[in-house]
Amino acid sequence: MHDVQDGKTAVREKTSLRGMAVVRGGAVAAKKSVSLLSSIYRYAIKEGLAETNPCQHVELPADGKRTRFLSVEEYAALGSILQRKDFQALHHTASQAILVLTITGCRRNEILSLRRDEVDVAGRCLRLSQTKTGAQIRSCGNAALDVLQEQLASHSSEWTFLSSTTDGALINIRKPMSKLCEMAELEGVTPHTLRHSYATVAHELGYSELTIAGLLGHSLGTVTSRYAHHVDHVLADAADKAANMIWDRMRGTEMVALTDGAAAPR
């Protein structure tokens, strides 16, 4: 790990007539290498091919990433563009997906691949069949549920957010996200930034780390943490308050319709 971090494994060599392999190493590569090896050992232990994981207690290097989250003013800038008719005319489905990402804190693929039967309005949650840590029940605020219901009412597909070019789900929002940030004059904002910002808002509201972990769907190792993944009044109310605060920041002081003839989320 230290050799990779220090660049001792760096190499630049031709792989074909025109191909070139460039391995630079560094902290990020070192961290990913150990994490990958650890995953391999966990699988080996599960299959009875190994007894211990030599990566388990390795202290990984910091990867140097900035902790980016949206300020109140940046939320307002983001919301103003998402509600503009010219942006929605070009990127309607993507704008709705980005809005849901913003007010749920979900991972990008959890929303883009969201199925109709995974939206549980009565239960105030998303019943996700596949996430980074397996199937999960994720509490969802009413503001997000309003947008999801509006989206589902517009078509009969099994997918919540439809691709404009295929019969399947929307698979990429990179270009709409880039255009949104350009128009809102925001830098360094990604779907993960929206997720981190959601967690920051939940923290501002005074919720515990355990509750925030439950809202985000983090996998925790303690017995107590299992209860953070159950839909209960604490998590449902926390999701609702976080979504409402974010939506208030995005809309400023006025309630603006997200689409013609459709009310904005409450």
C-alpha positions as CSV (number, residue, x, y, z in Angstrom):
1,M,0.0,0.0,0.0
2,H,2.8,2.4,0.9
3,D,4.7,1.6,-2.3
4,V,1.6,2.4,-4.4
5,Q,1.0,5.6,-2.4
6,D,4.6,6.7,-2.8
7,G,4.6,6.1,-6.6
8,K,7.0,3.1,-6.5
9,T,4.7,1.0,-8.6
10,A,4.3,3.8,-11.3
11,V,4.8,2.6,-14.8
12,R,4.3,3.8,-18.4
13,E,4.5,1.2,-21.1
14,K,3.1,0.4,-24.5
15,T,0.3,-2.2,-24.7
16,S,-0.1,-2.2,-28.5
17,L,0.9,-0.3,-31.5
18,R,-1.1,2.7,-30.4
19,G,-2.1,1.7,-26.8
20,M,-0.4,3.0,-23.7
21,A,-0.8,2.0,-20.1
22,V,-0.1,4.7,-17.5
23,V,0.0,3.7,-13.9
24,R,0.7,6.6,-11.5
25,G,-0.1,5.2,-8.1
26,G,-0.9,7.7,-5.3
27,A,-3.1,7.8,-2.3
28,V,-6.4,7.2,-4.2
29,A,-5.0,4.2,-6.0
30,A,-3.5,2.8,-2.8
31,K,-6.8,3.1,-1.0
32,K,-8.7,1.5,-3.8
33,S,-6.2,-1.4,-4.1
34,V,-6.5,-2.3,-0.5
35,S,-10.3,-2.0,-0.5
36,L,-10.5,-4.3,-3.5
37,L,-8.2,-6.8,-2.0
38,S,-10.2,-6.7,1.2
39,S,-13.4,-7.4,-0.7
40,I,-11.7,-10.4,-2.4
41,Y,-10.7,-11.8,1.0
42,R,-14.2,-11.3,2.4
43,Y,-15.6,-13.3,-0.4
44,A,-12.9,-16.0,0.1
45,I,-13.8,-16.2,3.8
46,K,-17.5,-16.6,2.9
47,E,-16.6,-19.4,0.5
48,G,-14.3,-21.2,2.9
49,L,-11.2,-20.4,0.9
50,A,-9.5,-18.2,3.6
51,E,-9.7,-17.8,7.3
52,T,-8.6,-14.2,7.9
53,N,-8.6,-10.9,6.0
54,P,-5.1,-9.3,6.2
55,C,-6.6,-6.0,5.1
56,Q,-9.1,-5.7,8.0
57,H,-7.0,-3.5,10.3
58,V,-5.0,-1.6,7.7
59,E,-5.2,2.1,8.2
60,L,-6.0,3.5,4.7
61,P,-4.5,6.8,3.5
62,A,-6.6,9.9,3.1
63,D,-7.5,10.3,-0.6
64,G,-7.4,14.2,-0.5
65,K,-11.0,14.6,-1.7
66,R,-12.7,17.8,-0.7
67,T,-15.8,17.6,1.4
68,R,-18.3,19.6,-0.7
69,F,-21.8,20.5,0.3
70,L,-24.2,23.2,-0.8
71,S,-24.8,26.4,1.1
72,V,-28.2,28.0,1.5
73,E,-27.4,30.3,-1.4
74,E,-26.2,27.5,-3.6
75,Y,-29.4,25.5,-3.0
76,A,-31.4,28.6,-4.1
77,A,-29.3,28.9,-7.2
78,L,-29.8,25.2,-8.0
79,G,-33.6,25.4,-7.4
80,S,-34.0,28.5,-9.5
81,I,-32.6,26.7,-12.6
82,L,-34.5,23.5,-11.9
83,Q,-37.7,25.4,-12.0
84,R,-37.0,27.3,-15.2
85,K,-39.2,26.3,-18.1
86,D,-36.4,26.5,-20.6
87,F,-34.3,24.0,-18.6
88,Q,-37.2,21.7,-18.0
89,A,-38.2,21.8,-21.7
90,L,-34.8,20.4,-22.6
91,H,-34.2,18.1,-19.6
92,H,-37.6,17.5,-18.0
93,T,-37.1,13.9,-16.8
94,A,-33.5,14.6,-15.7
95,S,-34.6,17.7,-13.8
96,Q,-37.1,15.7,-11.9
97,A,-34.5,13.0,-11.1
98,I,-32.0,15.6,-9.9
99,L,-34.7,17.1,-7.7
100,V,-35.4,13.8,-6.1
101,L,-31.7,13.1,-5.6
102,T,-31.4,16.5,-3.9
103,I,-34.3,16.0,-1.5
104,T,-33.7,12.3,-0.7
105,G,-30.0,12.0,-0.4
106,C,-30.1,8.8,-2.4
107,R,-27.3,7.6,-4.6
108,R,-27.6,8.4,-8.3
109,N,-28.3,4.8,-9.5
110,E,-30.8,4.2,-6.7
111,I,-33.0,6.9,-8.2
112,L,-32.2,6.4,-11.9
113,S,-33.0,2.7,-11.7
114,L,-36.0,3.2,-9.3
115,R,-39.0,1.0,-10.3
116,R,-42.7,1.8,-9.9
117,D,-43.3,-0.9,-7.4
118,E,-40.4,0.4,-5.2
119,V,-42.2,3.6,-4.4
120,D,-44.3,3.1,-1.3
121,V,-46.3,6.3,-0.7
122,A,-48.4,4.9,2.2
123,G,-45.3,3.6,3.9
124,R,-43.4,6.9,3.3
125,C,-40.5,5.1,1.9
126,L,-38.6,3.6,-1.1
127,R,-38.4,-0.2,-1.0
128,L,-35.1,-0.5,-3.0
129,S,-34.4,-4.0,-4.3
130,Q,-30.8,-3.2,-5.1
131,T,-28.4,-0.7,-3.4
132,K,-24.7,-0.6,-2.7
133,T,-25.3,-2.7,0.4
134,G,-28.2,-4.8,-0.8
135,A,-31.9,-4.5,-0.6
136,Q,-33.1,-1.6,1.7
137,I,-36.1,0.2,3.0
138,R,-35.3,3.9,2.7
139,S,-37.5,6.6,4.4
140,C,-38.6,9.2,2.0
141,G,-40.0,12.7,2.7
142,N,-43.4,13.8,1.3
143,A,-41.8,16.4,-0.9
144,A,-39.9,13.7,-2.8
145,L,-43.0,11.4,-2.8
146,D,-45.0,14.1,-4.5
147,V,-42.5,14.4,-7.3
148,L,-42.3,10.6,-7.7
149,Q,-46.1,10.3,-7.8
150,E,-46.3,13.0,-10.5
151,Q,-43.6,11.3,-12.5
152,L,-45.3,7.9,-12.3
153,A,-48.7,9.4,-13.3
154,S,-47.2,10.6,-16.5
155,H,-46.6,7.1,-17.9
156,S,-47.2,3.4,-17.4
157,S,-43.7,2.0,-17.5
158,E,-42.2,-0.1,-14.7
159,W,-39.4,2.5,-14.4
160,T,-39.9,5.8,-12.6
161,F,-37.6,7.9,-14.8
162,L,-37.7,7.0,-18.4
163,S,-35.0,7.3,-21.0
164,S,-35.8,9.6,-24.0
165,T,-33.9,7.3,-26.4
166,T,-34.8,3.8,-25.2
167,D,-37.6,1.9,-23.6
168,G,-35.7,1.5,-20.4
169,A,-34.7,3.7,-17.4
170,L,-32.8,6.9,-17.6
171,I,-29.2,5.9,-17.2
172,N,-27.2,9.1,-17.3
173,I,-27.7,12.7,-16.1
174,R,-24.1,13.9,-16.6
175,K,-24.9,16.4,-19.4
176,P,-28.1,17.8,-17.7
177,M,-26.2,18.1,-14.4
178,S,-23.3,19.8,-16.1
179,K,-25.7,22.3,-17.8
180,L,-27.6,22.9,-14.6
181,C,-24.4,23.7,-12.7
182,E,-23.2,26.0,-15.6
183,M,-26.5,27.9,-15.5
184,A,-26.5,28.1,-11.7
185,E,-22.8,29.1,-11.7
186,L,-21.9,26.2,-9.3
187,E,-18.6,24.4,-9.4
188,G,-17.7,20.9,-8.2
189,V,-21.3,19.8,-7.7
190,T,-22.0,16.1,-8.5
191,P,-24.8,13.7,-7.4
192,H,-22.6,12.8,-4.5
193,T,-22.5,16.4,-3.5
194,L,-26.3,16.4,-3.3
195,R,-26.1,13.3,-1.1
196,H,-23.5,14.9,1.2
197,S,-25.5,18.1,1.4
198,Y,-28.6,16.2,2.4
199,A,-26.6,14.6,5.3
200,T,-25.3,18.1,6.2
201,V,-28.9,19.4,6.4
202,A,-30.0,16.5,8.6
203,H,-27.0,17.2,10.9
204,E,-28.1,20.9,11.0
205,L,-31.5,19.7,12.1
206,G,-29.9,18.0,15.1
207,Y,-30.3,14.3,14.1
208,S,-27.8,11.8,15.4
209,E,-25.3,10.0,13.3
210,L,-27.3,6.8,13.6
211,T,-30.4,8.5,12.2
212,I,-28.5,10.1,9.4
213,A,-26.9,6.8,8.5
214,G,-30.4,5.3,8.3
215,L,-31.6,8.1,6.1
216,L,-28.6,7.6,3.7
217,G,-28.8,3.8,3.8
218,H,-25.3,3.3,5.2
219,S,-24.3,-0.2,6.3
220,L,-23.1,-0.1,9.9
221,G,-21.6,-3.0,11.8
222,T,-23.3,-2.7,15.1
223,V,-26.4,-4.6,16.3
224,T,-28.1,-1.3,17.2
225,S,-27.6,0.1,13.7
226,R,-30.0,-2.5,12.2
227,Y,-32.9,-0.5,13.6
228,A,-31.9,2.5,11.5
229,H,-33.0,0.6,8.4
230,H,-36.6,0.1,9.6
231,V,-39.3,2.4,8.5
232,D,-40.5,4.1,11.7
233,H,-41.8,7.4,12.7
234,V,-38.4,8.8,13.7
235,L,-36.8,8.1,10.3
236,A,-39.9,9.1,8.3
237,D,-40.2,12.4,10.2
238,A,-36.5,13.0,9.8
239,A,-36.7,12.4,6.1
240,D,-39.7,14.7,5.8
241,K,-38.0,17.5,7.7
242,A,-34.8,17.3,5.8
243,A,-36.6,17.3,2.5
244,N,-38.7,20.2,3.5
245,M,-35.8,22.3,4.6
246,I,-33.9,21.6,1.4
247,W,-37.0,22.4,-0.7
248,D,-37.5,25.6,1.2
249,R,-33.9,26.6,0.4
250,M,-34.3,25.7,-3.2
251,R,-37.5,27.7,-3.8
252,G,-36.5,30.7,-1.7
253,T,-39.7,32.4,-0.5
254,E,-42.0,31.6,-3.3
255,M,-43.8,28.4,-4.2
256,V,-43.2,27.9,-7.9
257,A,-44.7,25.1,-10.0
258,L,-42.2,22.5,-11.2
259,T,-44.2,21.8,-14.3
260,D,-47.1,23.4,-16.0
261,G,-50.3,22.5,-14.2
262,A,-48.6,20.6,-11.4
263,A,-48.1,21.8,-7.9
264,A,-44.7,21.9,-6.4
265,P,-44.0,19.5,-3.7
266,R,-45.4,20.4,-0.3
